[in-house]
Each structure stands twice: as structure tokens, then as C-alpha cells.
């Protein structure tokens, strides 16, 4: 049994789940983590508009990687210690 290569592509303006099968992508219905169902729709992998594998629900930022904030708080980065 080989490795399953899941992907997300843009298909007819919609983000769709797919599985890379050689040079083609078989589209799936459903959620990647909830037993997706294969469809009969195949897309040429070379012509696909690839999307990031997942959509993050949130972004986290740390204050110590923001130079202006570091200057305001008069703290030192690890480089200066």
C-alpha cells in the first residue's frame, strides 16, 4: 500500500479536497478528517490551482519577533544577550 497524497485545489471557484494519483487529482466530497468520499471527477495535476493543505483557524503572533514592540518595551532580543 502506497502513501496517500492529499491536497486542496481550486475547482470551479471552490476549494476542493483531492488525492494525487500520478499526474491526476481525484476529487473527494467531505472533510479530510471525516471519511471523505471519492468522486468520479479527475483534474490534471499540472493544470490545477493548488491551495495550502489546510486553512488555519487562527494566527498566533509573538511580541518578541516584532522589532517596534521590542523597542517600545526596551527589551533585548536573544541576539543581544
C-alpha positions in Angstrom: 0.0 0.0 0.0 1.4 3.4 -1.0 1.3 6.8 0.6 -1.9 8.8 0.2 -1.1 12.3 -1.0 -4.0 14.6 -0.1 -4.2 18.0 -1.5 -6.5 21.0 -1.8 -7.1 22.7 -5.2 -9.4 25.4 -6.6 -12.0 23.8 -8.8 -14.7 26.0 -10.4 -14.1 28.7 -7.9 -14.4 26.3 -4.9 -11.7 24.9 -2.7 -11.9 21.1 -3.1 -10.2 18.2 -1.4 -8.3 15.8 -3.7 -6.0 12.9 -3.7 -3.0 12.9 -6.0 -2.9 9.8 -8.3 0.1 10.0 -10.6 -0.5 13.1 -12.8 -4.1 13.5 -11.9 -6.1 14.5 -8.8 -9.2 12.6 -7.9 -11.6 15.0 -6.1 -13.3 14.0 -2.9 -16.5 15.1 -1.1 -16.5 15.8 2.6 -13.9 16.6 5.1 -10.3 15.2 5.2 -10.7 14.1 8.8 -14.2 12.6 8.5 -14.1 9.8 5.9 -14.1 11.7 2.6 -15.8 10.0 -0.4 -14.1 9.8 -3.8 -15.9 11.2 -6.8 -15.6 10.4 -10.5 -14.1 13.9 -11.2 -10.4 13.9 -12.2 -8.3 17.0 -12.6 -4.9 17.2 -14.4 -2.4 18.0 -11.6 -0.2 20.2 -13.9 -3.2 22.4 -14.6 -4.6 22.6 -11.1 -4.6 25.7 -9.0 -3.0 24.4 -5.8 -4.1 25.7 -2.4 -2.4 25.3 1.0 -3.2 21.9 2.5 -5.3 23.4 5.3 -7.0 26.7 6.3 -5.8 27.9 9.7 -8.5 28.8 12.2 -6.2 31.4 13.8 -2.8 33.0 13.6 -0.7 33.5 16.6 1.9 36.2 16.8 4.6 36.6 19.5 5.7 40.0 20.7 9.4 39.2 20.6 9.5 38.9 16.8 8.2 42.4 16.3 11.0 44.9 16.3 9.0 48.0 17.1 7.3 46.4 20.1 10.6 45.3 21.4 11.9 48.9 21.2 8.8 50.2 22.9 9.2 47.8 25.8 13.0 48.3 25.9 13.7 44.6 25.9 16.6 42.7 24.4 16.4 40.0 21.8 18.3 36.8 22.2 20.9 38.1 19.8 21.9 40.9 22.2 22.1 38.7 25.3 
